[in-house]
Amino acid sequence: MTTDTAAEDAGLNAEALTYHAEPKPGKIATEITKPASTQHQLALAYTPGVAEPVRRIHTDPAEAYRYTNKGNLVAVITDGTAVLGLGNVGALAGKPVMEGKAVLFKRFADIDCFDIEVKADTPDEFIDTVAHIAPTFGGINLEDIAAPHCFDIERRLIERLDIPVFHDDQHGTAIIIAAGLLNALELQGKTLSDAKIVILGAGAAGIAAIHLLLSLGAHIGNIFTLDRQGVIHPDRKDLNPFKAEIANPTDKRTLSDAMQGADVFIGVSGPDLISDAMLASMAPKPIVFALSNPIPEIRPSQAFKVRNDLIMATGRSDYPNQVNNVLGFPFIFRGALDVRASRINQEMQIAAVEALRSLAREPVPAEVLQAYDLKALEFGPDYIIPKPFDPRLGERVPAAVAQAAIASGVAAVS
């Protein structure tokens, strides 16, 4: 880290602390949505008026969507075991991130949100806690939960609850990766079914991305996934069931081995892990998604010195093609809530991928150019996924997700 970078980080940290602390601690609050300025209005809001909605909901639980905020309320829940790149900092320390996620839900999709930090010693404790409070909400967004527990936690909660449960670190990231990758492959004259793909990082995002790409037409024999011990292959004795499912029977063992002739690299791991030689060994017209944040697996300035024929995406907003989950989760939940979906299934995820993919191909509105101080922007190597402030996201993605929920039979209303 240079002196200039260290000074810049220190300045940002100080500004962030002030932002979170002043003039009122935290980033979210509640508001009253009905008049409550007279005695009669208070009698309607609470006793005795509140008794009649209680009776209606007791008779028919679906009436909660009519008389309470359940249908537009999502819980963002963590156990604090995998908070950003900071690791297992604990539930309470994860609260600023959960509040931030609530801000994004409200800002981008007008969804009300409670952040909930659960101190749980085991997955069973966490699952029971979430299940017990679930009647309050129309949906559950799981966040910053370490692998491999996150896979089992999500699966068991989906089975147990009748509202959408969505682990954004898995599926949100996978959806944005898939949308950008399909467009990048087309621009490079390649297909997902033939592409040789290297995925560095076998945690929540990496494994979810593999499953989504397989559902879109990729072949497991063309996907080489690596964790800290190297390539994941069936002969390894240290694989948990989730890694075993995506093991490739290959003789490749190292990252250098896997990168030779690869069409695609997807990094969800750590900083500066791709060397110039590895990038040079990739196939012609490679695609590099270096998503470690804030420092990618290989920096764009370095990558383009080695290859001038690549398309590159990162997790950072100061480079083109930011893979940003805010493109997905607010709008996916918006679509699910609008039709009271009982889950967010694969059909709904694919609908979100296709909506995002197609939106990037359309002319960019002037307000988007203004928001990013750009004179022009069009579908191409530096624009393979929409920008987060594109107002069309709030129309296209929820509608596509809602329609997929209806078509797949998980919607309660149409």
Phi, psi and omega in degrees: 000129180283165177299319180297318180295318179298319179294320178296316179297318180298320178294319178294320179299317179295319179295321180295320179297318177296317180302317182283334186264333189236152352281354180221129184302141177089180186238352184226160178206174176256161177223155177271131184257357179235153178299140182212046185250359178231165179298321181294320179295322176294326177293329175285320183291323181234217185284138010265351189297330184293344184296323184293314173302325177300313180298319180296317181290324177298322179286320182219102183304333179297339179294345175300329178290338180271323190251356178227178181272010183309318187288350177232030184234124179241142173261130171259114192235135178223160168252002176075018185271348180209065187273113182049226175263015186267348176084211185276084182264354180095161187298312185296318180293340176281352185301318178303325179290318180294321174299319178298320178296322177297321176301316182294319177303315183287316184294320187262334184227008179053041177256128176287150189210136169251133172269136183227122180250119188253120174272103183228134181275341181221158174303323180299317178297317180296313181299315180297318180298312180297316181298323183289331180263356186301329180303338179294332198245159172269346179194158180237121173256107176281142188213139170053050176246130188291147169281151003272357183300329184300326182293314181290321179300311181297313182301314183291325178290323176300316180294328188272332188251161179250022174234161181298133172238124190220117176270103189296326179298333173276286195281326178299311178297317181299320182296316180291320176303312184297317181298313179293322183293318179300319178291319179296319178299318179297316180297329180271002179073031182237168179236152180295324183294332182259344188293137172268121192240130174253127177240116181259109184121111184248041174266207185302309185292316183297313182291320177296321178298320179299312182297321179291318179296322176297320180292339180267356175123359175289161180245134184299331178292344178260003183249122180245110184255138182234140168245197184295339180266002178111202183296138178274112181226160188296340182281350179288140183262000187253016187273132169283168184302329183287324175285324180300327180295334184247016179292141180249124179286078185234161175267001175289140184232333184243168177297321178299319177300312185293326184287340182294118178077007181287143176273329188224137168239129174237116181252122173229060192225270186204176188285145167055045181260349180255124181271166176302319182296320178298314180295319180297332183279353180290165180295164173302148180053059182282164176237127184235114173253094182261093196258000174301138187226133012272346182254117183288169179299328169213136185280143180306319181301324178284316185299318184284346170287329182275318183228132174255009182246016185258160166248134187229142173229153176224182174265007186258146181280346182267009172236157174298159174059057176283123173277099189237121183298341180294344173292341188245295196300320180297321185280329175295314177295323178302313179296320179294316180294323184298333180245014180051050180295144179276346179198167171252100188265181183297323179299321179290323177295317179295323176299321177295319177302310184294323179295316179294318181299314183289326181297325181293343182271350184269159177304140185273128181297154182300325182293332176289316177301319180294319181297330182252010178054050180243147176273329181204153177201126179214159182307125182172189186304331180260008179208085182250349177220151183296163175275146183302330182269017176286116184295342181289341178303319182290347177262311190285310187292311178301320180297317180294318180294316180298317180296322178292324177296317178297312183296329183267001172082020180251006180265142178271335178226161180236000000 
